[in-house]
């Protein structure tokens, strides 16, 4: 985290979800970060976001109307998903010879 010189801050934490020695890194720099406290608060907030455990689901849907950035509710008994909401991160439209119009959805929670 870098603000107006000499302002800088750093935040780090170990995670049980990442192997030892591996890190997620983000460098943020802006001249409007003009106090040490603002720099440290921003570093701490981004550390929390980077270390958040994310659940990803990929689904093939026949037909329908879904858009990027929509929230979709997925219910599917085989995988154990039951009325869970996911944010649509990516979406691919195609035509399948067996099912017709198909969407490949990648959702995150």
Backbone bond lengths (Angstrom), bond angles and torsions (degrees), N, CA, C in turn:
res aa  C-N    CA-C-N  psi(-1)  N-CA   C-N-CA  omega(-1)  CA-C   N-CA-C  phi
1 X - - - 1.434 - - 1.518 107.68 -
2 X 1.312 117.20 122.28 1.448 121.70 179.41 1.517 110.18 -126.92
3 X 1.310 116.45 133.93 1.449 122.58 174.37 1.517 108.38 -119.33
4 X 1.325 116.16 -152.35 1.464 119.25 175.23 1.521 108.49 -61.33
5 X 1.328 117.79 133.80 1.466 119.86 179.84 1.522 111.03 -54.96
6 X 1.283 119.40 135.77 1.461 130.81 9.12 1.525 113.17 -100.15
7 X 1.343 119.07 23.81 1.467 122.14 -174.92 1.525 110.86 -71.76
8 X 1.330 115.34 127.83 1.463 121.18 174.10 1.515 108.33 -156.65
9 X 1.329 116.30 153.75 1.456 121.86 -179.91 1.518 109.02 -147.17
10 X 1.323 115.66 157.86 1.453 121.69 -179.35 1.517 108.31 -143.59
11 X 1.316 116.42 145.50 1.458 121.58 175.33 1.520 107.62 -138.77
12 X 1.324 117.04 139.38 1.463 120.44 178.34 1.519 109.44 -148.71
13 X 1.325 115.26 155.77 1.459 121.22 178.44 1.518 108.02 -160.16
14 X 1.319 116.43 148.93 1.462 119.41 174.18 1.525 107.89 -83.47
15 X 1.317 115.90 156.73 1.458 120.87 -178.61 1.521 109.13 -135.64
16 X 1.337 117.22 135.15 1.464 119.27 177.14 1.527 112.50 -70.62
17 X 1.330 117.70 -8.62 1.458 122.20 -177.26 1.519 113.06 -95.91
18 X 1.335 117.57 -3.77 1.454 122.05 -178.11 1.526 107.92 -124.54
19 X 1.337 118.33 133.93 1.470 120.06 179.17 1.530 111.39 -59.33
20 X 1.329 115.68 151.54 1.469 120.95 178.76 1.527 110.21 -56.39
21 X 1.315 116.35 136.74 1.457 121.24 178.67 1.520 114.25 89.80
22 X 1.330 118.45 -4.93 1.461 122.04 178.41 1.519 109.18 -105.96
23 X 1.332 116.43 141.80 1.456 121.23 -177.59 1.510 110.93 -139.61
24 X 1.322 116.33 149.22 1.459 121.98 166.90 1.517 105.33 -94.63
25 X 1.313 117.09 137.81 1.457 120.70 -175.70 1.521 110.49 -128.96
26 X 1.318 115.22 141.37 1.461 121.35 173.23 1.521 107.62 -140.86
27 X 1.309 116.05 135.06 1.464 121.33 175.08 1.516 106.84 -115.10
28 X 1.300 115.22 123.96 1.456 121.29 -179.39 1.514 107.54 -122.33
29 X 1.313 115.84 131.58 1.456 120.60 -179.09 1.516 109.52 -142.00
30 X 1.324 115.16 129.97 1.464 119.26 176.41 1.515 109.08 -159.19
31 X 1.304 115.95 138.83 1.470 120.31 -177.86 1.524 112.81 -68.55
32 X 1.341 117.80 -17.36 1.459 119.70 178.08 1.529 112.73 -78.34
33 X 1.321 117.89 -9.06 1.463 120.63 171.89 1.524 105.18 -80.16
34 X 1.330 114.39 95.40 1.464 118.09 -169.01 1.525 115.01 -114.03
35 X 1.344 117.02 7.71 1.464 119.13 173.08 1.517 108.94 -134.05
36 X 1.298 116.16 154.45 1.462 120.88 178.23 1.530 110.62 -62.22
37 X 1.333 116.79 -39.48 1.465 120.55 -179.78 1.527 111.35 -64.05
38 X 1.329 117.68 -40.68 1.458 121.35 177.79 1.531 110.43 -62.78
39 X 1.317 117.19 -41.29 1.464 121.65 178.79 1.526 110.69 -63.50
40 X 1.340 117.02 -44.49 1.463 120.21 -178.83 1.529 111.37 -68.51
41 X 1.323 117.37 -41.06 1.468 120.87 177.61 1.526 111.04 -61.00
42 X 1.325 117.21 -41.24 1.459 121.58 179.84 1.531 110.56 -67.41
43 X 1.320 117.70 -41.26 1.467 121.47 177.59 1.527 110.47 -63.02
44 X 1.330 117.83 -43.96 1.469 121.67 -179.75 1.530 111.41 -65.08
45 X 1.327 117.32 -42.08 1.459 121.56 179.50 1.528 110.71 -62.77
46 X 1.326 117.05 -45.41 1.459 120.00 -179.51 1.515 112.45 -69.14
47 X 1.323 118.11 -31.16 1.465 120.93 175.13 1.527 109.52 -61.72
48 X 1.316 116.77 -44.51 1.463 120.93 178.76 1.525 110.70 -60.45
49 X 1.323 117.67 -42.39 1.466 121.10 -179.98 1.528 111.51 -67.32
50 X 1.326 117.46 -40.73 1.463 120.47 -179.13 1.524 112.25 -68.40
51 X 1.319 117.85 -32.36 1.465 121.30 -177.22 1.517 113.55 -90.93
52 X 1.316 117.23 1.79 1.463 120.29 179.85 1.525 109.19 -68.55
53 X 1.318 115.52 131.13 1.461 120.59 177.52 1.524 108.10 -73.89
54 X 1.323 117.18 128.36 1.452 122.19 -176.72 1.516 109.55 -115.11
55 X 1.313 115.93 133.46 1.453 121.44 175.81 1.523 107.61 -99.04
56 X 1.323 116.64 130.42 1.466 121.75 -178.74 1.515 109.22 -117.54
57 X 1.316 116.20 136.71 1.461 121.07 176.31 1.526 108.06 -128.78
58 X 1.327 115.32 140.09 1.464 121.07 174.96 1.522 106.76 -119.14
59 X 1.315 116.01 132.39 1.454 120.49 -176.54 1.515 110.76 -137.91
60 X 1.316 114.80 147.44 1.462 122.10 174.27 1.521 105.88 -107.91
61 X 1.330 115.88 123.53 1.457 121.36 -174.88 1.523 108.69 -121.68
62 X 1.307 116.16 132.11 1.464 120.72 175.99 1.516 108.45 -85.83
63 X 1.331 116.87 122.59 1.461 121.42 178.92 1.521 112.35 67.25
64 X 1.308 115.88 -157.83 1.458 120.73 176.91 1.516 113.08 90.89
65 X 1.317 114.30 171.35 1.462 120.69 178.59 1.528 108.44 -134.44
66 X 1.315 115.96 105.37 1.462 123.28 -179.83 1.515 107.29 -131.56
67 X 1.319 117.04 145.59 1.458 122.38 179.78 1.525 110.09 -124.31
68 X 1.326 115.90 156.15 1.461 121.27 172.34 1.529 108.05 -55.54
69 X 1.308 117.06 141.67 1.466 126.11 179.47 1.524 113.47 75.23
70 X 1.351 118.29 4.31 1.457 120.03 172.21 1.524 109.14 -74.78
71 X 1.302 115.77 161.38 1.464 121.27 169.19 1.516 106.19 -107.27
72 X 1.329 116.01 127.02 1.463 120.61 -179.44 1.524 109.44 -119.06
73 X 1.310 115.56 146.02 1.464 121.28 176.85 1.520 107.45 -99.78
74 X 1.321 115.81 126.94 1.458 121.31 -178.10 1.525 108.98 -113.55
75 X 1.321 114.57 127.69 1.457 121.56 174.35 1.517 106.42 -128.30
76 X 1.295 115.88 119.97 1.464 121.04 -177.16 1.523 106.89 -153.34
77 X 1.315 117.06 114.28 1.458 121.80 -172.43 1.515 115.72 -68.79
78 X 1.332 119.13 -33.24 1.459 121.57 -175.25 1.527 112.10 -63.18
79 X 1.344 117.19 -43.36 1.465 121.06 -177.51 1.524 112.70 -87.30
80 X 1.320 117.25 -11.25 1.452 120.07 -179.14 1.511 114.09 93.66
81 X 1.339 118.10 0.33 1.464 120.18 177.03 1.517 108.64 -73.23
82 X 1.304 116.71 127.85 1.449 120.43 -177.93 1.519 109.81 -138.30
83 X 1.328 116.55 103.61 1.463 122.42 179.17 1.526 112.43 54.28
84 X 1.327 117.03 48.30 1.460 121.66 179.62 1.523 109.82 -105.31
85 X 1.340 115.93 135.85 1.464 121.66 -179.11 1.523 111.15 -90.75
86 X 1.332 116.00 136.02 1.458 122.73 178.00 1.522 109.35 -130.67
87 X 1.323 116.34 144.76 1.458 124.09 175.23 1.524 107.66 -86.03
88 X 1.330 118.46 127.62 1.465 122.39 -177.51 1.523 108.84 -77.58
89 X 1.337 115.75 108.97 1.469 121.86 -179.20 1.516 111.39 -87.93
90 X 1.331 117.37 -41.07 1.467 119.73 178.09 1.520 109.34 -143.73
91 X 1.325 114.09 157.73 1.455 120.52 -173.72 1.517 108.54 -152.10
92 X 1.322 116.64 131.87 1.458 121.63 177.65 1.524 108.50 -125.67
93 X 1.312 116.57 129.80 1.460 122.34 178.46 1.522 108.70 -102.26
94 X 1.337 116.70 138.85 1.464 120.22 176.45 1.528 109.52 -156.16
95 X 1.318 114.87 171.69 1.446 120.84 174.71 1.515 107.81 -114.60
96 X 1.308 115.45 129.80 1.457 123.41 -177.70 1.527 107.47 -108.54
97 X 1.333 117.95 136.62 1.464 120.41 -178.63 1.528 111.57 -65.78
98 X 1.328 117.55 -23.64 1.463 120.24 -179.47 1.524 112.80 -89.56
99 X 1.345 116.83 -41.50 1.452 119.54 -172.29 1.510 115.45 -111.98
100 X 1.312 119.15 -8.11 1.456 121.46 -176.28 1.514 111.18 86.03
101 X 1.330 116.40 -134.27 1.462 122.74 -177.38 1.525 109.34 -70.59
102 X 1.347 116.33 125.53 1.470 122.50 -175.92 1.530 109.84 -130.99
103 X 1.327 116.32 141.00 1.455 121.86 173.29 1.531 108.79 -117.07
104 X 1.321 115.94 134.21 1.462 122.29 171.18 1.517 106.02 -101.53
105 X 1.323 117.80 116.25 1.466 122.81 -175.79 1.521 109.73 -110.94
106 X 1.339 116.15 134.13 1.448 121.27 168.80 1.528 106.82 -114.00
107 X 1.328 115.53 118.31 1.452 120.74 -178.45 1.509 110.94 -118.21
108 X 1.321 116.34 149.62 1.469 121.74 178.34 1.523 109.09 -124.66
109 X 1.321 113.75 152.67 1.467 119.84 179.42 1.504 108.76 -132.24
